[in-house]
Amino acid sequence: MRTLYLFRHAKASQPAGGATDHARPLTREGVTAASRMGAHLKGLGHDLGQVLCSTSRRTVETYENTARSYPGLEASLDERIYEASAEQLLSLVRTLDDGERSATVVGHNPAMAELAMALAGAGDLAQLAAMAQGFSPGSIARIDFDAERWSDINPGGGTLALFVTPNELGAGG
């Protein structure tokens, strides 16, 4: 079995003063949301496994605040995630080390939402519907696959095991 977490960065500030989109930091609400998401996932016993993170400031800050609940959790920064399409993200996931049973990708919409919807062919109908209605900043989807290798993962082949938004945790984004 393989477990993939797709984690959209938490709420970020708007570009200001000539800052680039890549340099946007999290808002205070975003920091809170990422921290609460980490504590929530850890409390439920989730293992985030190998973490791949976009190089943007907001995704790195999302990872860092989530990782406070996971001492020793390290991420590999990958610039390809920043502007990746859902198809490009899937190609990246398919190259993960088969020694890792779970992995997390911290990235951006629309690719995160599109990939989650493409991969989750089954799961709790209420959670699938909630995910289809919006993959808001700070949301995370856990999709499980009955696959021996990451390269075996295909659209529609996963089961949505968890979808959580910051609003559900009392942290707005």
ZITABEL-V485441 format. One record per residue. N is the residue number from 0. RES is the residue in three letters. SS is DSSP state (H for helix, E for strand, L for the rest). Layout:
n->N res->RES ss->SS
n->N res->RES ss->SS
This chain:
n->0 res->MET ss->L
n->1 res->ARG ss->E
n->2 res->THR ss->E
n->3 res->LEU ss->E
n->4 res->TYR ss->E
n->5 res->LEU ss->E
n->6 res->PHE ss->E
n->7 res->ARG ss->E
n->8 res->HIS ss->L
n->9 res->ALA ss->L
n->10 res->LYS ss->L
n->11 res->ALA ss->E
n->12 res->SER ss->L
n->13 res->GLN ss->L
n->14 res->PRO ss->L
n->15 res->ALA ss->L
n->16 res->GLY ss->L
n->17 res->GLY ss->L
n->18 res->ALA ss->L
n->19 res->THR ss->L
n->20 res->ASP ss->H
n->21 res->HIS ss->H
n->22 res->ALA ss->H
n->23 res->ARG ss->L
n->24 res->PRO ss->L
n->25 res->LEU ss->E
n->26 res->THR ss->L
n->27 res->ARG ss->H
n->28 res->GLU ss->H
n->29 res->GLY ss->H
n->30 res->VAL ss->H
n->31 res->THR ss->H
n->32 res->ALA ss->H
n->33 res->ALA ss->H
n->34 res->SER ss->H
n->35 res->ARG ss->H
n->36 res->MET ss->H
n->37 res->GLY ss->H
n->38 res->ALA ss->H
n->39 res->HIS ss->H
n->40 res->LEU ss->H
n->41 res->LYS ss->H
n->42 res->GLY ss->H
n->43 res->LEU ss->L
n->44 res->GLY ss->L
n->45 res->HIS ss->L
n->46 res->ASP ss->L
n->47 res->LEU ss->L
n->48 res->GLY ss->L
n->49 res->GLN ss->E
n->50 res->VAL ss->E
n->51 res->LEU ss->E
n->52 res->CYS ss->E
n->53 res->SER ss->L
n->54 res->THR ss->L
n->55 res->SER ss->L
n->56 res->ARG ss->H
n->57 res->ARG ss->H
n->58 res->THR ss->H
n->59 res->VAL ss->H
n->60 res->GLU ss->H
n->61 res->THR ss->H
n->62 res->TYR ss->H
n->63 res->GLU ss->H
n->64 res->ASN ss->H
n->65 res->THR ss->H
n->66 res->ALA ss->H
n->67 res->ARG ss->L
n->68 res->SER ss->L
n->69 res->TYR ss->L
n->70 res->PRO ss->L
n->71 res->GLY ss->L
n->72 res->LEU ss->L
n->73 res->GLU ss->L
n->74 res->ALA ss->E
n->75 res->SER ss->E
n->76 res->LEU ss->E
n->77 res->ASP ss->L
n->78 res->GLU ss->H
n->79 res->ARG ss->H
n->80 res->ILE ss->H
n->81 res->TYR ss->L
n->82 res->GLU ss->L
n->83 res->ALA ss->L
n->84 res->SER ss->L
n->85 res->ALA ss->H
n->86 res->GLU ss->H
n->87 res->GLN ss->H
n->88 res->LEU ss->H
n->89 res->LEU ss->H
n->90 res->SER ss->H
n->91 res->LEU ss->H
n->92 res->VAL ss->H
n->93 res->ARG ss->L
n->94 res->THR ss->L
n->95 res->LEU ss->L
n->96 res->ASP ss->L
n->97 res->ASP ss->L
n->98 res->GLY ss->L
n->99 res->GLU ss->L
n->100 res->ARG ss->L
n->101 res->SER ss->E
n->102 res->ALA ss->E
n->103 res->THR ss->E
n->104 res->VAL ss->E
n->105 res->VAL ss->E
n->106 res->GLY ss->E
n->107 res->HIS ss->L
n->108 res->ASN ss->L
n->109 res->PRO ss->L
n->110 res->ALA ss->H
n->111 res->MET ss->H
n->112 res->ALA ss->H
n->113 res->GLU ss->H
n->114 res->LEU ss->H
n->115 res->ALA ss->H
n->116 res->MET ss->H
n->117 res->ALA ss->H
n->118 res->LEU ss->H
n->119 res->ALA ss->E
n->120 res->GLY ss->E
n->121 res->ALA ss->E
n->122 res->GLY ss->E
n->123 res->ASP ss->L
n->124 res->LEU ss->H
n->125 res->ALA ss->H
n->126 res->GLN ss->H
n->127 res->LEU ss->H
n->128 res->ALA ss->H
n->129 res->ALA ss->H
n->130 res->MET ss->H
n->131 res->ALA ss->H
n->132 res->GLN ss->H
n->133 res->GLY ss->L
n->134 res->PHE ss->L
n->135 res->SER ss->L
n->136 res->PRO ss->L
n->137 res->GLY ss->L
n->138 res->SER ss->L
n->139 res->ILE ss->E
n->140 res->ALA ss->E
n->141 res->ARG ss->E
n->142 res->ILE ss->E
n->143 res->ASP ss->E
n->144 res->PHE ss->E
n->145 res->ASP ss->L
n->146 res->ALA ss->L
n->147 res->GLU ss->L
n->148 res->ARG ss->L
n->149 res->TRP ss->H
n->150 res->SER ss->H
n->151 res->ASP ss->H
n->152 res->ILE ss->L
n->153 res->ASN ss->L
n->154 res->PRO ss->L
n->155 res->GLY ss->L
n->156 res->GLY ss->L
n->157 res->GLY ss->E
n->158 res->THR ss->E
n->159 res->LEU ss->E
n->160 res->ALA ss->E
n->161 res->LEU ss->E
n->162 res->PHE ss->E
n->163 res->VAL ss->E
n->164 res->THR ss->L
n->165 res->PRO ss->H
n->166 res->ASN ss->H
n->167 res->GLU ss->H
n->168 res->LEU ss->H
n->169 res->GLY ss->L
n->170 res->ALA ss->L
n->171 res->GLY ss->L
n->172 res->GLY ss->L
